[in-house]
Amino acid sequence: MRQLALCDEEVAGAEVIPLYEEAEEPRPARGMRRAGALLVACGLGLLPWLYVLATGLPATATAAHWPVAWVGLDALEALGLIATGLLAARGDRRHALAAAATATLLAVDAWFDTTTAAPGGDFATAVAMALGAELPLAALCGRLALRALGRRA
């Protein structure tokens, strides 16, 4: 068997090819950064609303732990919006996972708000919240998730 021997001059002049190059992640587009900032702001804006829910929902509802259920749902929405926004703003492709989950939570919230609201002012408020906040945010999150699915890794 023949062995290959290299002298110091040959090694010194050789081109080193790394086995693994760390790819530099591209900076997210301005629209993605804006969407991320908007989602974080909306998630943070939900935090005071959690207090309103915790203190303002009727204690005599038919369902056990009624306030806990609504506060828990809106807390998950806030976390989802914040996570989606932070990941999207950083250009992390995992934002699609958080966006899909958050879109689902927002759609569920709109559904339950409108279907459990009492007739009159409560129902009008629920519809206004669904059309003015929850469903548009769900659509934005859904769009972010679908857009990420269309890209190659």
DSSP file with accessible surface (Angstrom, degrees, kcal/mol):
  #  RESIDUE AA STRUCTURE BP1 BP2  ACC     N-H-->O    O-->H-N    N-H-->O    O-->H-N    TCO  KAPPA ALPHA  PHI   PSI    X-CA   Y-CA   Z-CA
    1    1 A M              0   0  230      0, 0.0     2,-0.3     0, 0.0     0, 0.0   0.000 360.0 360.0 360.0 136.5    0.0    0.0    0.0
    2    2 A R        -     0   0  236      2,-0.0     2,-0.3     1,-0.0     0, 0.0  -0.685 360.0-148.5 -91.4 138.4    1.3    3.4   -0.9
    3    3 A Q        -     0   0  183     -2,-0.3     2,-0.6     2,-0.0    -1,-0.0  -0.824  10.3-131.8-106.5 147.3    1.3    6.2    1.6
    4    4 A L        -     0   0  151     -2,-0.3     2,-0.5     2,-0.0    -2,-0.0  -0.856  22.7-171.1 -98.7 125.4    0.9    9.9    0.8
    5    5 A A        -     0   0   89     -2,-0.6     2,-0.4     0, 0.0    -2,-0.0  -0.967   3.3-162.7-119.1 129.7    3.5   12.2    2.3
    6    6 A L        -     0   0  105     -2,-0.5     2,-0.2     4,-0.0    -2,-0.0  -0.919  12.7-136.9-110.5 139.0    3.1   15.9    2.2
    7    7 A C     >  -     0   0   55     -2,-0.4     4,-1.9     1,-0.1     3,-0.4  -0.478  30.8-103.5 -87.7 165.7    5.9   18.3    2.9
    8    8 A D  H  > S+     0   0  133      1,-0.2     4,-2.5     2,-0.2     5,-0.2   0.845 119.3  56.7 -58.6 -35.6    5.5   21.5    4.9
    9    9 A E  H  > S+     0   0  147      1,-0.2     4,-1.5     2,-0.2    -1,-0.2   0.899 107.2  48.2 -66.1 -38.6    5.4   23.7    1.9
   10   10 A E  H  > S+     0   0  107     -3,-0.4     4,-0.5     2,-0.2    -2,-0.2   0.909 113.8  46.5 -68.3 -39.4    2.6   21.8    0.3
   11   11 A V  H >< S+     0   0   84     -4,-1.9     3,-1.0     1,-0.2    -2,-0.2   0.918 109.7  54.0 -69.0 -40.9    0.5   21.9    3.5
   12   12 A A  H 3< S+     0   0   89     -4,-2.5    -1,-0.2     1,-0.3    -2,-0.2   0.861 113.0  42.7 -64.4 -33.1    1.2   25.6    4.1
   13   13 A G  H 3< S+     0   0   70     -4,-1.5    -1,-0.3    -5,-0.2    -2,-0.2   0.493  91.0 112.2 -93.1  -1.0   -0.1   26.5    0.6
   14   14 A A  S << S-     0   0   59     -3,-1.0     2,-0.4    -4,-0.5    -3,-0.0  -0.420  70.6-118.7 -76.5 146.8   -3.1   24.2    0.6
   15   15 A E        -     0   0  168     -2,-0.1     2,-0.6     1,-0.0    -1,-0.1  -0.708  24.7-138.5 -84.2 129.2   -6.6   25.6    0.7
   16   16 A V        -     0   0  129     -2,-0.4    -1,-0.0     2,-0.0     0, 0.0  -0.800  13.5-162.5 -91.5 124.7   -8.5   24.6    3.8
   17   17 A I        -     0   0  128     -2,-0.6     2,-0.0     2,-0.0    -2,-0.0  -0.931  18.0-133.5-108.2 114.2  -12.1   23.6    3.2
   18   18 A P        -     0   0   70      0, 0.0     3,-0.2     0, 0.0    -2,-0.0  -0.352   2.8-140.4 -68.4 145.5  -14.2   23.6    6.3
   19   19 A L  S    S+     0   0  186      1,-0.2     2,-0.4    -2,-0.0    -2,-0.0   0.809  90.7  25.9 -72.3 -30.4  -16.4   20.6    6.9
   20   20 A Y        -     0   0  181      2,-0.0     2,-0.5    -3,-0.0    -1,-0.2  -0.982  67.6-164.8-139.1 122.1  -19.2   22.8    8.3
   21   21 A E        -     0   0  148     -2,-0.4     2,-0.7    -3,-0.2     0, 0.0  -0.936  24.2-128.6-106.2 129.8  -19.8   26.5    7.5
   22   22 A E        -     0   0  168     -2,-0.5     2,-0.3     1,-0.0    -2,-0.0  -0.659  26.7-134.7 -77.4 117.4  -22.1   28.3    9.8
   23   23 A A        -     0   0   84     -2,-0.7     2,-0.5     1,-0.1    -1,-0.0  -0.553  12.9-127.1 -74.9 133.6  -24.6   30.0    7.5
   24   24 A E        -     0   0  185     -2,-0.3    -1,-0.1     1,-0.0    -2,-0.0  -0.698  25.0-126.1 -81.3 125.6  -25.4   33.6    8.4
   25   25 A E        -     0   0  132     -2,-0.5    67,-0.1     1,-0.1    -1,-0.0  -0.551  25.7-118.4 -74.3 133.5  -29.1   34.1    8.8
   26   26 A P        -     0   0  111      0, 0.0    -1,-0.1     0, 0.0     3,-0.1  -0.345  31.8-101.1 -69.3 151.2  -30.4   36.9    6.6
   27   27 A R        -     0   0  189      1,-0.1    64,-0.1    -2,-0.0     3,-0.1  -0.521  45.8-104.7 -70.0 136.5  -32.0   39.8    8.3
   28   28 A P        -     0   0   21      0, 0.0    -1,-0.1     0, 0.0     5,-0.0  -0.269  41.4 -95.8 -63.8 151.0  -35.8   39.6    8.1
   29   29 A A     >  -     0   0   60      1,-0.1     4,-2.4    -3,-0.1     3,-0.2  -0.198  34.0-109.2 -62.4 157.8  -37.6   41.8    5.7
   30   30 A R  H  > S+     0   0  158      1,-0.2     4,-2.6     2,-0.2     5,-0.2   0.893 119.5  53.6 -59.6 -39.2  -39.0   45.1    6.9
   31   31 A G  H  > S+     0   0   49      1,-0.2     4,-2.6     2,-0.2    -1,-0.2   0.892 108.6  49.5 -63.6 -37.6  -42.5   43.8    6.6
   32   32 A M  H  > S+     0   0   10     -3,-0.2     4,-2.5     2,-0.2    -1,-0.2   0.908 111.0  49.3 -68.4 -40.3  -41.7   40.8    8.7
   33   33 A R  H  X S+     0   0   71     -4,-2.4     4,-2.5     2,-0.2    -2,-0.2   0.911 112.1  48.9 -64.7 -40.0  -40.1   42.9   11.4
   34   34 A R  H  X S+     0   0  158     -4,-2.6     4,-2.7     2,-0.2    -2,-0.2   0.922 111.0  49.3 -64.7 -45.0  -43.1   45.2   11.4
   35   35 A A  H  X S+     0   0   14     -4,-2.6     4,-2.5     2,-0.2    -2,-0.2   0.915 111.7  50.4 -60.3 -41.2  -45.5   42.3   11.7
   36   36 A G  H  X S+     0   0    0     -4,-2.5     4,-2.3     2,-0.2    -2,-0.2   0.932 111.2  47.2 -62.7 -44.3  -43.4   40.9   14.5
   37   37 A A  H  X S+     0   0   62     -4,-2.5     4,-2.5     1,-0.2    -2,-0.2   0.908 111.9  51.0 -65.1 -40.0  -43.4   44.2   16.4
   38   38 A L  H  X S+     0   0   90     -4,-2.7     4,-2.6     1,-0.2    -2,-0.2   0.928 110.6  48.7 -62.7 -43.3  -47.2   44.6   15.9
   39   39 A L  H  X S+     0   0    0     -4,-2.5     4,-2.6     2,-0.2    -2,-0.2   0.904 111.1  49.5 -65.8 -40.5  -47.8   41.1   17.3
   40   40 A V  H  X S+     0   0   29     -4,-2.3     4,-2.7     2,-0.2     5,-0.2   0.939 111.5  49.8 -63.1 -43.9  -45.6   41.7   20.3
   41   41 A A  H  X S+     0   0   60     -4,-2.5     4,-2.4     1,-0.2    -2,-0.2   0.917 111.9  48.0 -61.6 -42.0  -47.4   45.0   21.0
   42   42 A C  H  X S+     0   0   39     -4,-2.6     4,-1.2     2,-0.2    -1,-0.2   0.905 111.6  50.0 -65.8 -40.9  -50.8   43.2   20.7
   43   43 A G  H  X S+     0   0    0     -4,-2.6     4,-0.6     1,-0.2     3,-0.4   0.923 112.8  46.1 -63.3 -42.1  -49.7   40.4   23.0
   44   44 A L  H >< S+     0   0   94     -4,-2.7     3,-0.9     1,-0.2    -2,-0.2   0.874 108.0  58.0 -67.5 -35.4  -48.5   43.0   25.6
   45   45 A G  H 3X S+     0   0   50     -4,-2.4     4,-0.7     1,-0.2    -1,-0.2   0.770  99.6  59.6 -64.6 -26.0  -51.7   44.9   25.2
   46   46 A L  H 3X S+     0   0   30     -4,-1.2     4,-1.5    -3,-0.4    -1,-0.2   0.734  86.5  78.2 -73.1 -21.6  -53.6   41.8   26.2
   47   47 A L  H XX S+     0   0   81     -3,-0.9     4,-0.9    -4,-0.6     3,-0.5   0.924  94.3  44.9 -60.3 -45.8  -51.9   41.6   29.5
   48   48 A P  H >> S+     0   0   84      0, 0.0     4,-1.7     0, 0.0     3,-0.5   0.875 107.4  61.3 -64.3 -31.4  -54.0   44.4   31.2
   49   49 A W  H 3X S+     0   0   99     -4,-0.7     4,-2.7     1,-0.2    -2,-0.2   0.840  94.1  63.1 -62.6 -31.2  -57.1   42.8   29.7
   50   50 A L  H <X S+     0   0   29     -4,-1.5     4,-2.7    -3,-0.5    -1,-0.2   0.903 102.4  49.7 -60.6 -38.6  -56.3   39.6   31.7
   51   51 A Y  H <X S+     0   0  165     -4,-0.9     4,-2.2    -3,-0.5     5,-0.3   0.921 109.0  51.6 -65.1 -43.6  -56.8   41.7   34.8
   52   52 A V  H  X S+     0   0   69     -4,-1.7     4,-2.2     1,-0.2     5,-0.2   0.928 113.3  45.3 -58.7 -44.7  -60.1   43.0   33.6
   53   53 A L  H  X S+     0   0   16     -4,-2.7     4,-1.7     1,-0.2    -2,-0.2   0.929 111.3  52.0 -64.1 -44.9  -61.2   39.5   32.8
   54   54 A A  H  < S+     0   0   55     -4,-2.7    -1,-0.2     1,-0.2    -2,-0.2   0.851 122.5  30.1 -63.5 -32.1  -60.0   38.1   36.2
   55   55 A T  H  < S+     0   0   86     -4,-2.2    -1,-0.2    -5,-0.2    -2,-0.2   0.656 123.0  45.6-101.4 -16.5  -61.9   40.8   38.1
   56   56 A G  H  < S+     0   0   58     -4,-2.2    -3,-0.2    -5,-0.3    -2,-0.2   0.641  79.7 100.7-108.0 -15.3  -64.9   41.5   35.9
   57   57 A L  S  < S-     0   0   43     -4,-1.7     2,-0.0    -5,-0.2     4,-0.0  -0.443  84.8 -95.6 -71.8 145.8  -66.3   38.2   34.8
   58   58 A P    >   -     0   0   70      0, 0.0     3,-0.7     0, 0.0    -1,-0.1  -0.340  22.8-150.6 -64.5 137.8  -69.4   37.1   36.7
   59   59 A A  T 3  S+     0   0  100      1,-0.2     7,-0.1     7,-0.1     6,-0.1   0.615  90.8  63.9 -81.1 -11.4  -68.7   34.7   39.5
   60   60 A T  T 3  S+     0   0  133      4,-0.0    -1,-0.2     6,-0.0     4,-0.1  -0.005  71.0 139.3-104.2  28.8  -72.1   33.1   39.2
   61   61 A A    <   -     0   0   31     -3,-0.7     5,-0.1     2,-0.1     4,-0.1  -0.308  63.1-118.0 -68.7 159.7  -71.6   31.6   35.7
   62   62 A T  S    S+     0   0  157      2,-0.1     2,-0.3     4,-0.0    -1,-0.1   0.842  94.7  75.9 -68.0 -34.1  -72.9   28.1   35.0
   63   63 A A  S >  S-     0   0   47      1,-0.1     3,-0.9     2,-0.0     2,-0.2  -0.586  88.9-115.8 -82.1 140.8  -69.5   26.8   34.2
   64   64 A A  T 3  S+     0   0   85     -2,-0.3     5,-0.1     1,-0.2    -1,-0.1  -0.483  97.9  11.0 -71.4 142.6  -67.1   26.1   37.0
   65   65 A H  T 3> S+     0   0  145     -2,-0.2     4,-2.2    -6,-0.1    -1,-0.2   0.865  78.6 165.7  58.7  38.1  -63.9   28.3   37.0
   66   66 A W  H <> S+     0   0   59     -3,-0.9     4,-1.8     1,-0.2     5,-0.2   0.922  72.0  45.5 -52.7 -52.5  -65.4   30.6   34.4
   67   67 A P  H  > S+     0   0   36      0, 0.0     4,-2.9     0, 0.0     5,-0.3   0.899 110.4  54.8 -62.4 -36.6  -62.9   33.4   34.9
   68   68 A V  H  > S+     0   0  100      1,-0.2     4,-2.6     2,-0.2     5,-0.2   0.904 106.2  52.5 -63.0 -38.8  -60.0   31.0   34.9
   69   69 A A  H  X S+     0   0   60     -4,-2.2     4,-2.1     2,-0.2    -1,-0.2   0.942 114.6  40.1 -62.7 -46.9  -61.1   29.6   31.6
   70   70 A W  H  X S+     0   0   24     -4,-1.8     4,-2.5     2,-0.2     5,-0.2   0.898 116.4  49.0 -72.6 -40.1  -61.2   33.0   29.9
   71   71 A V  H  X S+     0   0   36     -4,-2.9     4,-2.5    -5,-0.2    -1,-0.2   0.926 112.0  50.6 -64.1 -42.1  -58.1   34.3   31.5
   72   72 A G  H  X S+     0   0   32     -4,-2.6     4,-2.2    -5,-0.3    -2,-0.2   0.921 110.8  48.3 -61.3 -43.5  -56.2   31.1   30.6
   73   73 A L  H  X S+     0   0   26     -4,-2.1     4,-2.0    -5,-0.2    -2,-0.2   0.946 114.6  44.3 -63.6 -48.2  -57.3   31.4   26.9
   74   74 A D  H  X S+     0   0    4     -4,-2.5     4,-2.4     1,-0.2    -1,-0.2   0.844 110.5  55.8 -68.9 -29.2  -56.4   35.0   26.6
   75   75 A A  H  X S+     0   0   30     -4,-2.5     4,-2.6    -5,-0.2    -1,-0.2   0.922 107.7  49.1 -65.7 -41.5  -53.1   34.4   28.4
   76   76 A L  H  X S+     0   0   94     -4,-2.2     4,-2.5     2,-0.2    -2,-0.2   0.894 110.5  51.2 -63.6 -38.4  -52.2   31.7   25.8
   77   77 A E  H  X S+     0   0    3     -4,-2.0     4,-2.8     2,-0.2     5,-0.2   0.926 109.8  49.4 -62.9 -44.8  -53.1   34.2   23.1
   78   78 A A  H  X S+     0   0    1     -4,-2.4     4,-2.6     1,-0.2     5,-0.2   0.936 112.7  47.0 -60.8 -45.7  -50.8   36.8   24.6
   79   79 A L  H  X S+     0   0  115     -4,-2.6     4,-2.9     1,-0.2     5,-0.2   0.902 112.8  50.2 -61.9 -41.2  -48.0   34.3   24.8
   80   80 A G  H  X S+     0   0   11     -4,-2.5     4,-2.8     2,-0.2     5,-0.2   0.915 111.4  47.2 -64.5 -43.0  -48.6   33.1   21.3
   81   81 A L  H  X S+     0   0    1     -4,-2.8     4,-2.7     2,-0.2    -2,-0.2   0.925 114.9  46.5 -64.2 -43.2  -48.6   36.7   19.9
   82   82 A I  H  X S+     0   0   37     -4,-2.6     4,-2.9    -5,-0.2     5,-0.2   0.944 115.0  45.9 -65.1 -46.3  -45.4   37.6   21.8
   83   83 A A  H  X S+     0   0   40     -4,-2.9     4,-2.6    -5,-0.2     5,-0.3   0.937 114.9  47.3 -62.5 -45.7  -43.6   34.4   20.7
   84   84 A T  H  X S+     0   0    0     -4,-2.8     4,-2.8    -5,-0.2     5,-0.2   0.935 114.1  47.8 -61.3 -45.7  -44.7   34.7   17.1
   85   85 A G  H  X S+     0   0    0     -4,-2.7     4,-2.6    -5,-0.2    -2,-0.2   0.922 113.3  46.1 -63.0 -45.4  -43.7   38.4   17.0
   86   86 A L  H  X S+     0   0   92     -4,-2.9     4,-1.6     2,-0.2     6,-0.2   0.924 115.8  45.6 -64.7 -44.2  -40.3   37.8   18.6
   87   87 A L  H  <>S+     0   0   33     -4,-2.6     5,-2.4    -5,-0.2     4,-0.5   0.913 115.1  47.4 -65.8 -42.1  -39.5   34.9   16.4
   88   88 A A  H ><5S+     0   0    0     -4,-2.8     3,-1.1    -5,-0.3    -2,-0.2   0.915 109.8  52.7 -65.4 -42.2  -40.7   36.7   13.2
   89   89 A A  H 3<5S+     0   0   37     -4,-2.6    -1,-0.2     1,-0.3    -2,-0.2   0.834 110.6  48.3 -63.9 -30.7  -38.8   39.8   14.1
   90   90 A R  T 3<5S-     0   0  157     -4,-1.6    -1,-0.3    -5,-0.2    -2,-0.2   0.526 114.9-117.1 -83.7  -9.2  -35.6   37.8   14.5
   91   91 A G  T < 5 +     0   0   23     -3,-1.1     2,-0.5    -4,-0.5    -3,-0.2   0.669  59.4 156.7  81.1  15.9  -36.2   36.0   11.2
   92   92 A D    > < -     0   0   19     -5,-2.4     3,-1.9    -6,-0.2    -1,-0.3  -0.646  40.7-145.4 -79.0 123.8  -36.5   32.6   12.9
   93   93 A R  T >  S+     0   0   99     -2,-0.5     3,-1.7     1,-0.3     4,-0.3   0.691  90.6  79.3 -66.4 -15.6  -38.5   30.2   10.8
   94   94 A R  T >>  +     0   0  147      1,-0.3     4,-1.3     2,-0.2     3,-1.0   0.614  67.9  88.2 -68.9  -6.0  -40.1   28.6   13.8
   95   95 A H  H <> S+     0   0    3     -3,-1.9     4,-2.9     1,-0.3    -1,-0.3   0.813  76.1  68.1 -60.2 -24.9  -42.4   31.6   14.0
   96   96 A A  H <> S+     0   0   16     -3,-1.7     4,-2.3     1,-0.2    -1,-0.3   0.880  98.0  49.7 -63.0 -37.2  -44.7   29.6   11.7
   97   97 A L  H <> S+     0   0  131     -3,-1.0     4,-2.1    -4,-0.3    -1,-0.2   0.943 114.2  43.2 -66.4 -48.3  -45.4   27.1   14.4
   98   98 A A  H  X S+     0   0   20     -4,-1.3     4,-2.6     1,-0.2    -2,-0.2   0.895 113.6  53.3 -64.7 -38.3  -46.3   29.8   17.0
   99   99 A A  H  X S+     0   0    0     -4,-2.9     4,-2.7     2,-0.2    -2,-0.2   0.912 108.4  48.9 -64.3 -42.5  -48.3   31.7   14.3
  100  100 A A  H  X S+     0   0   44     -4,-2.3     4,-1.9    -5,-0.2    -1,-0.2   0.933 114.1  45.5 -64.6 -43.7  -50.4   28.7   13.5
  101  101 A A  H  X S+     0   0   55     -4,-2.1     4,-2.4     1,-0.2    -2,-0.2   0.924 114.2  48.8 -65.5 -41.4  -51.1   27.9   17.1
  102  102 A T  H  X S+     0   0    2     -4,-2.6     4,-2.7     2,-0.2     5,-0.2   0.898 107.8  53.8 -67.8 -40.3  -51.9   31.5   17.8
  103  103 A A  H  X S+     0   0   14     -4,-2.7     4,-2.3     1,-0.2    -1,-0.2   0.920 110.1  48.8 -58.8 -41.6  -54.2   31.9   14.8
  104  104 A T  H  X S+     0   0   89     -4,-1.9     4,-2.5    -5,-0.2    -2,-0.2   0.936 111.0  48.9 -63.9 -46.4  -56.2   28.9   16.1
  105  105 A L  H  X S+     0   0   43     -4,-2.4     4,-2.6     1,-0.2    -2,-0.2   0.908 111.6  49.6 -60.9 -41.9  -56.4   30.3   19.6
  106  106 A L  H  X S+     0   0    3     -4,-2.7     4,-2.4     2,-0.2    -1,-0.2   0.901 111.3  48.4 -65.5 -40.9  -57.6   33.6   18.3
  107  107 A A  H  X S+     0   0   44     -4,-2.3     4,-2.3    -5,-0.2    -1,-0.2   0.912 112.2  49.4 -65.4 -40.8  -60.3   32.0   16.1
  108  108 A V  H  X S+     0   0   56     -4,-2.5     4,-2.9     2,-0.2     5,-0.3   0.916 110.1  51.4 -63.5 -42.2  -61.5   29.8   19.0
  109  109 A D  H  X S+     0   0    0     -4,-2.6     4,-2.9     1,-0.2     5,-0.2   0.931 109.6  49.1 -61.9 -45.1  -61.7   32.9   21.3
  110  110 A A  H  X S+     0   0    5     -4,-2.4     4,-2.1     2,-0.2     5,-0.2   0.917 112.7  49.2 -59.6 -42.5  -63.8   34.8   18.7
  111  111 A W  H  X S+     0   0  161     -4,-2.3     4,-2.3     1,-0.2    -2,-0.2   0.957 115.0  41.7 -62.1 -51.7  -66.1   31.8   18.4
  112  112 A F  H  X S+     0   0   91     -4,-2.9     4,-1.8     1,-0.2    -2,-0.2   0.871 111.9  55.7 -69.1 -35.2  -66.6   31.3   22.1
  113  113 A D  H  X S+     0   0   35     -4,-2.9     4,-0.7    -5,-0.3    -1,-0.2   0.939 114.3  39.3 -59.7 -47.0  -66.9   35.0   22.8
  114  114 A T  H  < S+     0   0   34     -4,-2.1    -2,-0.2    -5,-0.2    -1,-0.2   0.849 117.5  47.9 -74.7 -33.5  -69.7   35.4   20.3
  115  115 A T  H  < S+     0   0   71     -4,-2.3    -1,-0.2    -5,-0.2    -2,-0.2   0.723 117.0  40.9 -82.8 -19.0  -71.5   32.1   21.1
  116  116 A T  H  < S+     0   0   65     -4,-1.8    -1,-0.2    -5,-0.2    -2,-0.2   0.467  89.4 111.5-104.7  -2.0  -71.5   32.6   24.9
  117  117 A A  S  < S-     0   0   28     -4,-0.7     3,-0.1    -3,-0.2     6,-0.1  -0.438  71.3-115.7 -73.7 144.5  -72.3   36.3   25.0
  118  118 A A      > -     0   0   46     -2,-0.1     5,-1.2     1,-0.1    -1,-0.1  -0.434  43.6 -89.7 -71.5 150.7  -75.7   37.4   26.3
  119  119 A P  T   5S+     0   0  125      0, 0.0     3,-0.4     0, 0.0     2,-0.4  -0.231  95.2  22.6 -59.5 152.0  -78.0   39.1   23.8
  120  120 A G  T  >5S+     0   0   53      1,-0.2     4,-2.2     2,-0.1     5,-0.2  -0.767 126.5   3.3  98.9-132.8  -77.7   42.9   23.5
  121  121 A G  H  >5S+     0   0   53     -2,-0.4     4,-2.4     1,-0.2    -1,-0.2   0.848 128.9  54.7 -64.1 -38.1  -74.6   44.8   24.5
  122  122 A D  H  >5S+     0   0  106     -3,-0.4     4,-2.3     2,-0.2    -1,-0.2   0.917 110.3  46.6 -63.3 -42.3  -72.5   41.8   25.4
  123  123 A F  H  ><S+     0   0   97     -5,-1.2     4,-2.6     2,-0.2     5,-0.2   0.918 111.3  51.5 -66.0 -42.0  -73.1   40.2   22.0
  124  124 A A  H  X S+     0   0   58     -4,-2.2     4,-2.5     1,-0.2    -2,-0.2   0.910 110.9  48.7 -62.0 -40.9  -72.3   43.5   20.2
  125  125 A T  H  X S+     0   0   88     -4,-2.4     4,-2.7     2,-0.2    -1,-0.2   0.913 110.8  50.5 -64.0 -42.4  -69.1   43.8   22.2
  126  126 A A  H  X S+     0   0    9     -4,-2.3     4,-2.4     2,-0.2    -2,-0.2   0.914 112.0  46.8 -62.9 -43.1  -68.1   40.2   21.4
  127  127 A V  H  X S+     0   0   45     -4,-2.6     4,-3.0     2,-0.2     5,-0.3   0.918 112.0  51.0 -65.7 -41.3  -68.8   40.7   17.6
  128  128 A A  H  X S+     0   0   62     -4,-2.5     4,-2.6    -5,-0.2     5,-0.3   0.919 112.0  46.8 -62.5 -42.5  -66.8   44.0   17.7
  129  129 A M  H  X>S+     0   0   72     -4,-2.7     5,-2.1     2,-0.2     4,-2.0   0.905 113.9  48.6 -65.3 -40.5  -63.9   42.3   19.4
  130  130 A A  I  <>S+     0   0    5     -4,-2.4     5,-2.7    -5,-0.2    -2,-0.2   0.948 120.0  35.9 -64.7 -47.6  -64.0   39.4   16.9
  131  131 A L  I  <5S+     0   0  118     -4,-3.0    -2,-0.2     1,-0.2    -1,-0.2   0.804 124.0  42.1 -77.8 -28.8  -64.2   41.5   13.8
  132  132 A G  I  <5S-     0   0   62     -4,-2.6    -3,-0.2    -5,-0.3    -2,-0.2   0.706 134.7  -4.0 -93.2 -20.5  -61.9   44.3   15.1
  133  133 A A  I  X5S+     0   0   33     -4,-2.0     4,-2.3    -5,-0.3     5,-0.3   0.612 121.8  49.6-135.6 -60.4  -59.1   42.3   16.8
  134  134 A E  I  ><S+     0   0   10     -5,-2.1     4,-2.3     1,-0.2    -4,-0.2   0.926 114.1  40.4 -64.5 -50.6  -59.3   38.5   17.1
  135  135 A L  H  ><S+     0   0   74     -5,-2.7     4,-2.6    -6,-0.3    -1,-0.2   0.907 115.7  49.9 -70.6 -39.3  -60.1   37.5   13.5
  136  136 A P  H  > S+     0   0   64      0, 0.0     4,-2.3     0, 0.0    -1,-0.2   0.926 113.9  46.5 -62.0 -40.3  -57.7   40.1   11.8
  137  137 A L  H  X S+     0   0   27     -4,-2.3     4,-2.7     2,-0.2    -2,-0.2   0.893 111.4  52.0 -66.7 -37.2  -54.9   38.9   14.1
  138  138 A A  H  X S+     0   0   12     -4,-2.3     4,-2.8    -5,-0.3    -1,-0.2   0.913 109.7  49.7 -63.0 -41.0  -55.8   35.3   13.4
  139  139 A A  H  X S+     0   0   65     -4,-2.6     4,-2.6     2,-0.2    -2,-0.2   0.915 111.0  49.1 -64.3 -41.7  -55.6   36.1    9.7
  140  140 A L  H  X S+     0   0   41     -4,-2.3     4,-2.5     2,-0.2    -2,-0.2   0.942 113.4  46.2 -62.4 -46.4  -52.2   37.8   10.0
  141  141 A C  H  X S+     0   0    0     -4,-2.7     4,-2.4     1,-0.2    -2,-0.2   0.914 112.5  50.9 -63.6 -41.7  -50.9   34.8   12.0
  142  142 A G  H  X S+     0   0   21     -4,-2.8     4,-2.7    -5,-0.2     5,-0.2   0.909 110.0  50.0 -61.0 -41.3  -52.3   32.4    9.5
  143  143 A R  H  X S+     0   0  160     -4,-2.6     4,-2.6     1,-0.2     5,-0.2   0.915 110.0  50.1 -64.0 -43.1  -50.7   34.3    6.6
  144  144 A L  H  X S+     0   0    4     -4,-2.5     4,-1.8     2,-0.2    -1,-0.2   0.916 112.6  47.6 -61.3 -41.4  -47.3   34.3    8.4
  145  145 A A  H  X S+     0   0    9     -4,-2.4     4,-1.4     2,-0.2    -2,-0.2   0.940 114.6  44.7 -66.2 -46.3  -47.6   30.5    9.0
  146  146 A L  H  X S+     0   0  122     -4,-2.7     4,-1.2     1,-0.2    -2,-0.2   0.884 110.6  54.8 -66.4 -37.5  -48.6   29.7    5.4
  147  147 A R  H  < S+     0   0   99     -4,-2.6     4,-0.4     1,-0.2     3,-0.4   0.896 107.0  50.6 -63.0 -38.9  -46.0   32.0    4.0
  148  148 A A  H >< S+     0   0    3     -4,-1.8     3,-0.9     1,-0.2    -1,-0.2   0.833 104.3  58.6 -69.4 -31.3  -43.2   30.3    5.9
  149  149 A L  H 3< S+     0   0  133     -4,-1.4    -1,-0.2     1,-0.2    -2,-0.2   0.821 100.4  57.6 -66.8 -29.1  -44.5   26.9    4.6
  150  150 A G  T 3< S+     0   0   71     -4,-1.2     2,-0.2    -3,-0.4    -1,-0.2   0.604  91.9  88.2 -78.3 -10.8  -43.9   28.0    1.0
  151  151 A R  S <  S-     0   0  102     -3,-0.9     2,-0.2    -4,-0.4    -3,-0.0  -0.609  78.1-120.6 -90.0 149.9  -40.2   28.8    1.6
  152  152 A R              0   0  231     -2,-0.2    -2,-0.1     1,-0.1    -1,-0.1  -0.578 360.0 360.0 -82.0 150.5  -37.4   26.3    1.2
  153  153 A A              0   0  136     -2,-0.2    -1,-0.1   -60,-0.0     0, 0.0  -0.280 360.0 360.0 -74.2 360.0  -35.2   25.6    4.1
